[in-house]
Amino acid sequence: MDGKKLHRAWLELFQTYNASLLSRRDFLKKSVQVGCGYSLLGAVSGISVSSCGDGAAQGQSLPKSFMEYEETPSAAHIELAERHSRVLLLGPPNDEHLLALVTHLYTREAAELAVLFPNKLYATLDELVNESGKSPEEIRGILYPVIQERHVVLEIDRIVTGMLGYEWVDGLKEAFLRFYNILRLAAPLALGIKLPQDPRQLFDSTTYLVSPIIPPMFEANFMSGVISPWHRRYAVLFSRLFNTGYVRQYVRDYGELTLLRTIPIEESLDARLEILDEDRLTHLLNSVEDLVLLSCQCAMLKYMNEEPCKMRNKGPDKKPCIIGGPVAKTLIEMGWAERATKEEVLRIRRATADEGAIHITFNVANEDCFYVCACCSCCCQLLQAIRDFECPGVIAQPHFIPALLEENCLYCERCREFCQIDAHDFSGGKHTLDPSRCLGCGQCVRVCPTASHPDEQKALCWTENKGYRDARSMNVYAIETGVKLLGILPRVLQDRGDRNLLK
């Protein structure tokens, strides 16, 4: 084996360990094998590899755009900050925090191209050629860092093409094309943007779209698991902006957006209950062909702010977030993630559950599209929005909630230890449970010492939640969310004193 092959084997070994596919014992064993090969070649010195503590390539292996960034805003950055503040992009009010973040996000050249987008929000490659006078190759080169590395601009045609093949995605595209003429006429009036006469311009040729900050720009950058000087500064600037609580306007102040739901810890479910398939993660895993594991974006954000997550299985060397279905397919095809097996997914799911994580997904019933995050109180921004920004409506009412029979309680406080939203209280020598805070994760039911006792002797047991509503199909979910946003966005606009959804 030559030096290049050994170097590749060494990198692959770390990547496999970081993806939680190797036990520590196997990792050390294989490290010795690869290390012996290096020693025989005398090739150990001078080779830079990632450390399992960082969980990402460092030094010379990082792209240039991760080692350098803008700090002084140009005229283009100032205009883009105004654009990212628009409510059509679910943006925050435009201030010095947003300008600092936008300046950091865009290279100077990319910013100068992005302000030329004729519809502010999107542009085709042909339009940018006409607007800038540059060749397609020059444009692709300038935008590459903000598309492939920083995820600030999305390449819509590649994303849509990658997702095709799943029933709901194909159906959504078909519906879009069927009603396209109506959308094209309504878009200038309702959204302030102009759609091309031929929809194939959007899907069958290169089309660039400015990404909202949340989602998916933030998620895409921190779920990659990359740690770099650029990511560390991004973490500081983003946290400063998010902590202003601007998301309240979109999910609480002018109408609740119920976007997510909890998947109960499967070991906590009572076999006698009428459990829906959508309440079982194992059923969801069996329904898709494509699965990937990614880093937890919230844990990575906290880690780079020097506030590491308390859960070992959400550290920078782990990948606890699960994506299945068309999004996973796209990530695999674009080279942004590696395919995971069902066994690998279940292993990390069990590991995060054992540490007390809440498993949260989209509030949809579709079996062929899901995203499951392992959420905790110390770093999860969703739980921060519920706790600190008072936005409980962002999570749907759970199917089941625990009932407390205090006379059977052993006062061990295990339920309080595992509860991420402080629904259990033991002050004053009494055990109380606040059902209004409960998300139905099942952790308390699972860890209670009386869990194996007969029903009449249990301290905690499942009861059906009267406020529960069945999750919607993906297409109905998308339409309902869109209709609610049409009511919310004008009120946010009015509150800010703005006139346009997109500037």
N, C-alpha and C positions, 0 to 999 in steps of 0.2 A: 504493500500500500504506500503510495507516494504522499508527500507533504500536503498537497491540495486535498486529496481524498480524506486524509486524517483530519485536516482542519474542518472539512465539511461534516465529517462524522462527529466531531466535537460540538459544532454548532447544533447539529440535529439532536444530539444527546441533551443539550440544555433546553432546546425547544420542547422536546418530549417531556422532560422533567417539569418544565414550567406549565405544560398543558395538563399536568396531574396524571400522566399516563404511566409514570414509573414510580415505584415505591422508593423511599430514600435508600433502602438497602440495595435495590437493583441499580439505582443511580450511581452509588459509590462503586459497586462492582464494575459497571461498564466504564466509569471514569478511569479506574485503574487500567483497564484494557486499552483504552484509547491513549492514556498517558504513557503507557509502556511503548506504544507505537511511536509517539512523539520522541521519547527518550532514545529509541533506537536510531531515529533519523537525526537527532540533535536539533529538532525543529521547535522545541517548546518556546525558547526565547524569541522575543520580537513579534509574537502572534497575539493580536488583541481579540478577545472573545467577550461575550456578555457574561455577567455574573448572575447566578440564580437569585441573588438578593435584589438586583435591579429588575430582572425579568425582561430586559430589552437590550438590543445591541447598542453599544456605546462607541464613543470615539470615532475612528475612521470609518466604521461601518454605517454610521448614520448619514442620511441625506443632508446636503448642504442647507436646505431650508429648515432643518431642525437645529442647526448650530448657529444660525443667524436670524435676526428679526428686526423689523423696523420699530423705532421708538418715537421718532419725530413724525407727526402726521403731515402728509402732503395734502394739496387741495382735493385730490381724488379720495384720500382716506376720509376727509371731512364730509364729502358728498356721500360716500358709502355708509358712514355712520348714520347720517340722516335716513338713508334708505333702510338700513337694518333696524331702525327704530319704528318703522311703519307697522301699523297694527295688522296689515295683511300678512306680514312675516312674524306675527306674534311677538313683536319686538318690545324692548324696554324704552322708557323715555330717553331722548337723546341728551346725554350729559357727558362730563369728562370721563366717567367710568366706561361708557360705551365707546367713546372715541379712542381711548387707550386700547381697548380690546380689539376693535376693528383695525387699528393701525398695526397691532401685533399679528392679526390674522392674515392680512394681505401683504404680499411682496409689493414693492412700489410699482413694478411693471404690471403686475396682475391687477392692482387697483386702477391703474390708468386704462386698462382694457375693460374692466368691469363697469366703469362709469359710462362706457359707450354702449352698454346694452340698450337697444332702442326701446324696449318695453320695460326698462328698469329691473324687472324681475327675471327675465330670461332673454336669451339671444341664440340664434342658430349660428353655426360656424360661418355660413355664407354672409349673414348680416354683419358679423364682426369683420370679415374680410373687407366688405364695402365701407364700413364705418371707420376702420383703422388704416386701411391701405396696406396692411401687412399680409403676408402669405399664410395659407392654412398651417404650414409647418411652423412658422414663427409664432402664431397664436397658440398652437398646441404646446409649444415649448414654454411659452410664458405662463400659461395656465396650469401646466402640469403640477407644479408644487402645491397650488391651492385646490386642485382636484384630487390627485392621487395621494398626497401626503398630508395636507392640512384639512381636507374635506370641507372647505369653505364654499366651493362651487360644486354643484352636482352635474354629472353628465347623464341627463334624463334618458336618452335613447338606450344607453348601455344598461341602466338600472332596470328599465321596463322590459327590455329584451331578456335580461337574465331571469326575471320573475315569471315570464310566460311559461305556460305548461301546467300551472295550478288552476283549478276550475274557477275560483273566485276572481283571480287576476285576469284570466281570459274574459270572464263575464263582465268585469268592470271596464276593460278596454273596449269590448263590444258595445256596451252601453254608452261610453264616452263618444265613440264614433257615431253611434246612432243619433245622439242628441247634439252632435258637435255644432251644427249650424245655429241652433238655439243658443248654445253656450258662446259661440263666436259673436253673436249679436248682443248678448247680455253682458259680456266681459268688460267692454269699455265703460258701460254705464255703472255696473255693480262693483267692478274691481279697479277700473282705471287702467286696464291693460288691453292690448290688441292682440288677438290670436290670428295666426296665418289662415289664409283662405283654405289651404289644403292641410288637413291634420297630419298627413304623412311627413310634413316638415318637422313635426315635433318628435315623431317616433322612429322614422326611417332615415333621418340624417342627424348629424351631431348637433345636439341642443344643450346649451348650458343654462343652469338655473341657480340663482343665488339661494344659498341654504339659510333657513332660519337658524338662530342660535340654539334654540331648544324647540323641538327636536329638528334635525338629527345631528347637527354639527358637533355639539358637545359629546353626544353618545359615541359617534364614530371615532372621535379623536382619543377618548379615554378608554374605550373598549378594545382598542388595538393593543394595549399593553405596552406601548412604546414609552420610554422615559428619556427625555432629552432636555436641553436647556430651553428649547421652545415650549415644550409641554409644561415644564415647571412654571414658566412665567404665565402661560395660558391659565394654569390652575389658579394662580393668585388673582389675575385680572377677572377671570370668570366668577370666582367665589365672591369677589367684591361686588360684582354686578348682581348675581343671583340673590345675595343676602339683603338686597334692597327690598325684596318681596314683591317685585313687579308682577310676578306670575298670578298673584291674587286677582288682578283685573280680569284675566282671561278665564279662570276656573272657578271663581267664587263671587266676585262683586256684582256682576251683571248677568248671572245665570250659571248654575253649576254644570260643569262638563264632567260627566262620570265616565272616565276614560279607561279605568283599570279595575281589576277584581283580584281577590285572593284565591289561590289554590290551596286547599287545606293540606297540611302534612299528612300524607297518605296513611302513615302508621297510626294516626289518631282517629281515623274514621271507623265508626261502628258498622260492622257488617250487616246489622239488622236495619240500618237506615237506608232509605231509598236514595242512593247516591247517584247523581248524574255522571255520565261519562266525562263531561267537561270538568268535573271536580277531581278527576284522577289524572295526574301527570303521566302515569304509565300508559293510559289510553291515548293521550295526545302524542306521546313518543311513537306509538305503534302506527299512528295515522299518517306519518310523513316519511319521505325518503331522504330528505336533506336535513342534517343537524350540524350545528357548529357550537363551540364553546368559546366565550370571549371573556376578557377581564371585566370586572365590575367597574363601571365608569365612576360611580360615586366613591368607591374605595380608592381608586387610582387618584382621583381629585384630592381626597384627604391626605393620601400618602405624600403627594407632591407638595402639599401644604404643611408637611411634617406633623400630621395628625393621623397616624396609621390606624386602620380599622382594628377593633378589638378581636375580630374573628380571624383565626389563622387561615381558614380556607377562602378568605377574600383578599389575601395579601397580594402584592404585586407579582408574585411568582405563581399565582393561581388563576384559573379561568372558570368562575362559578356561574356566569350568565349563559342561559340557554336560548338559542334561536332555532326555530324549526319552520320548514316550509319555504315559500318563495324568496323571502329575504335571505335565508341561509343559502339557498341555491345561488343567488346573485353574489353573495359574499365569497362563495367558493369559486365561482366562475371568474370573478374579477381578481382573484388572488389575494383577497383581504382576510381570509380565514381558511382553516383546514377542516375537512369533513370530520365529524366526531361520530363514534358509535353509540348505540343506545346504552351499552354497558358503561361507557365513560361518563355519559350524562347522568345516569342513575347513581354512579359513584360520587360525583361531586354534589348531586342533589341531596344524598344521604348525609354527606359530610357537612354541608351548610345547615341542614336541618338539625343535626346533632349539636350544633353550636347556637341554635336558637333563631336562625334566620326565618323571616316571613317570605313565602314564595308568592310573587305577584305577577300577573300577566294582563294582557289586554282584555277588556270587557266584551269579548266576542266568543261565539260558540263554534266558530269554524275550527275544524279539526286539522286543517292543513296550513294554519298560520298561527304561530304563537311565539311569544317571547317571555321567558320566565327569569325574573331577577331575584336574587337572594338578598332581601332587604334587612337592614339592621338600624337600630336607633342612633348609632354613633356617627354614621356617615351617609345614610340614604337621604337624598334630596327630596324624594317623595314623602317620606315620613317627616322630614323637616317642614315641608309645605303643609302637611296635616297638623303637625304639632305647633310650629312657630307662626305660620301664616294663617292658621285656622281655616284650612281648606279640606275638611273631611269628605266632602261630596265628590272628590276626584276619584275615590274608590267606591265601587258599587257595594250595596248592602250584601253581606255574605249569605250563603245558602243556609248555613248552620252557625249558631253561636253557643258557647258553653253556658250552662246553668250551674249556679253554685248552691250546694247543700252544706252550709257551714257546720252543721252538727257533725258531719263526717270528716271535716278538715283536720289534718294533723299539724297544721301551722308550720310546715317545713319551709315554706316560702319558695319552693321550687318554681311555682307558677309565676311568681313575681320576677324571679331571676331570669326566666326565659321570655317573658312578655316584653316586646319591643315598644309598646305604646302605653305602658304604665296603666293598664286597665285593672290590675289587682293591687289592692292596698291592705296593709296589715297594721296601720296605725291604731292606737287606742286598744290594742289587744284583740281587735276584731279583724276578720277577713271579709272584705267587700269586693265586689266585681262591678265595674261600670260598663254596662252593655253598650252605651252610646260610643265608647271609645274602641270597643272590640272590633277587630277586622276579620275574625273567624279563621285565623291561621291554624288553630288546633294545637299549638305548642303546649299550652297549659294542660289540656286534656291528655296529651301524650306523656308528659313528664310527671303527672300527679301520681304519688305512690299508691293511691286507691284505684288506679285505672283498671286493674285486673279484678277488682272486687265486684260482687253482684251490684246491680243498678242501685238498689236501695242503700248500699253502703259506700257509694262513690261520692267524693266531694265535688267533682266536676263531671258533667256529662253533656253530650250534644243535645240541643233542641232546635227545631226548625224555626228559622227567622221569618216572621210575618211580613217584614219589609222587603223580602227578597223578590227580585224580578229576574226572569230568565235572560241570560246573555243573548244578544242579537247576532245574526249572521254578519260576516264582515261587510257585505254590501249594505245591509240595513244600518249597521253601526256607522259606516262612513257617511251615509245620507243623513242620519240623525245628528251626527256631530257637525256636519256641514250646515244643517238648518239652524242648530243652536248657535253656531259661530256667526251666522248671518244676523242673528239678533244681538249677539254680544259685541261684535266689532264696532258697529256704529256708536254704541254707548261708550266704549273705551275711547273712540275717536272724539266724541263730544266732551268727555271728561278731560281730555288733554288739550282741548281747544284747537285740534287739528282739523283740516278740511278734507284731506285725501287719505284713502287707504294705503296708497303707495305713492311715494314721491320720487 
